[in-house]
Amino acid sequence: MHLFLVGAGHVGLVTAVGFAKLGHRVTVADIDAARIEGLRGGIPPVFEPGLEAAIRAYAGQRRLDFTTDLRPPPEASVSIVAVSTPTGRDGPLSTANVEAAVRALLDAVGPEHTIVVRSTLPVDGPARLLALAAGWAATGERPAIVTNPEFMREGSAIADFETPNRIVAGWLEPRDHAAAEAVLALYEGLHAPTMIADARSVALIKLASNVFLAAKVAYANELARICDVVGADVDTVAAGIGMDTRIGRAFLNAGPGYGGSCLPEQAVALSLVTAARGVPTPLIDAVSHSNEVHQRAIVRRLGELLDGERGLAALAGRRIALLGLAFKANTDDVRESPALSLARYLREAGARVVGTDPRAIEKALRADPELETADSVAEAIAGADAVLVATEWRDYAELDWGALARSMAGDLVYDTRDIVVAEQVREAGLRFASLGRG
Ligand SMILES: NC(=O)c1ccc[n+]([C@@H]2O[C@H](COP(=O)([O-])OP(=O)(O)OC[C@H]3O[C@@H](n4cnc5c(N)ncnc54)[C@H](O)[C@@H]3O)[C@@H](O)[C@H]2O)c1
């Protein structure tokens, strides 16, 4: 089938190559002409393992092409909207871009067309989509509108598309049910449980799944800080808890806090929605708070490790090398990156922060123009009083600490990701601390 996909971002491009692999032809459109120009030359605007090679391969086979024309080609009977839903004037998960894209499609297509919204919607998103289609009401028919949220994780997004935990489609009105079934059929070839439900419930499935995952991370982080105080090991504790199949091991990973474009925004979005409707949800509300408390606690702990007596005050005037700026490894995405929050809190405490990252420096500087960066780990670490590891890049497991130690002014390495090899750091004569691991 020929699919039209609006939004050449992380989700849009992964979805496009995923459908191309399943045998569909996909035309990808975006309002950003520079993105489309780059994609025509085989260069994706985001880093995702395997994405560039897949784009080049499917474009070469004419199964994938790129355009700035936001009207679907006549052969396409299904359009997929995967545009961004950033925090806007109306709060997190703004539907302004989704509504603009859907409105443009509704103006361009006939009643036999299906519009699939893959972007993450707030709970009132489906109602807003229905309102957009009101102009069609007089004719008694309208294009079908179906929601189909994406559950991928950046860094393993292509594999996540190919082996999803579930594929969910939401209908706006019962008349969209058949179109929802047709949307699930687009995924034929993948083995995953499927579900069709009303779009409100589907929006909540997406948001509530992410907030639950955020809560799991926040829980592991609180446990890590408890472990530091009582002398236990957070990985052992998480492994033991995770053996209970009612809980599971996944996402019980201590680190510098959750980040990215999904979890932080959606945790806030869900608690704002419940507050606005007078539904008390103290558990959901606490998730974002826990994440911030944790990141501030990491900064305080770094101060204590530098000088136990002075704590946070010990950071004033110190040079801190921050290894990793992306919100996780294998992506150049810095949206809501915990590394950038740590950099901010460190600066608030008077430290001088020099950050580095194998992929994300450019985007980090755009997100935080005050950030000082270095192109290499060696450059970031030279003259540093302490090293703070914030992203789990494999490169950081393979550093030559002997050479790095000689260029440091201080002797402390604090790893929040359990990626650095402790023995190598200690053999280099440095002090080593790992979050939740002693
Ligand atoms: N990134 C993730 O890990 C992830 C995972 C699951 C779901 N999501 C959701 O998927 C959606 C897309 O996220 P993303 O990370 O791919 O965003 P992104 O910022 O990487 O890309 C969004 C793209 O949409 C384009 N765009 C914006 N408005 C447009 C319009 N009116 N017409 C055409 N193009 C337009 C932008 O130019 C950009 O290229 C969001 O709702 C997000 O919450 C993201």
The ligand as an ORCA input file, in Angstrom:
! r2SCAN-3c Opt
* xyz 0 1
  N      10.770     10.341     20.322
  C      10.251      9.315     20.956
  O      10.945      8.522     21.610
  C       8.758      9.049     20.903
  C       8.279      7.780     21.233
  C       6.906      7.540     21.171
  C       6.042      8.570     20.796
  N       6.545      9.808     20.493
  C       5.600     10.840     20.068
  O       5.632     10.931     18.649
  C       5.422     12.287     18.224
  C       6.591     12.747     17.363
  O       7.746     12.747     18.176
  P       9.218     12.871     17.545
  O      10.172     12.586     18.646
  O       9.290     12.078     16.290
  O       9.248     14.432     17.170
  P      10.384     15.202     16.344
  O      10.470     16.548     16.949
  O      11.607     14.350     16.223
  O       9.762     15.336     14.879
  C       8.557     15.972     14.625
  C       8.538     16.427     13.164
  O       7.263     16.980     12.883
  C       7.447     18.082     12.004
  N       6.246     18.919     12.062
  C       5.781     19.666     13.088
  N       4.617     20.245     12.751
  C       4.335     19.847     11.487
  C       3.249     20.090     10.583
  N       2.199     20.838     10.957
  N       3.274     19.527      9.365
  C       4.318     18.748      8.995
  N       5.374     18.471      9.788
  C       5.371     19.019     11.024
  C       8.705     18.748     12.519
  O       9.288     19.604     11.535
  C       9.568     17.511     12.829
  O      10.319     17.111     11.704
  C       5.224     13.082     19.507
  O       3.857     13.153     19.785
  C       5.924     12.244     20.560
  O       5.394     12.457     21.854
  C       7.884     10.059     20.521
*
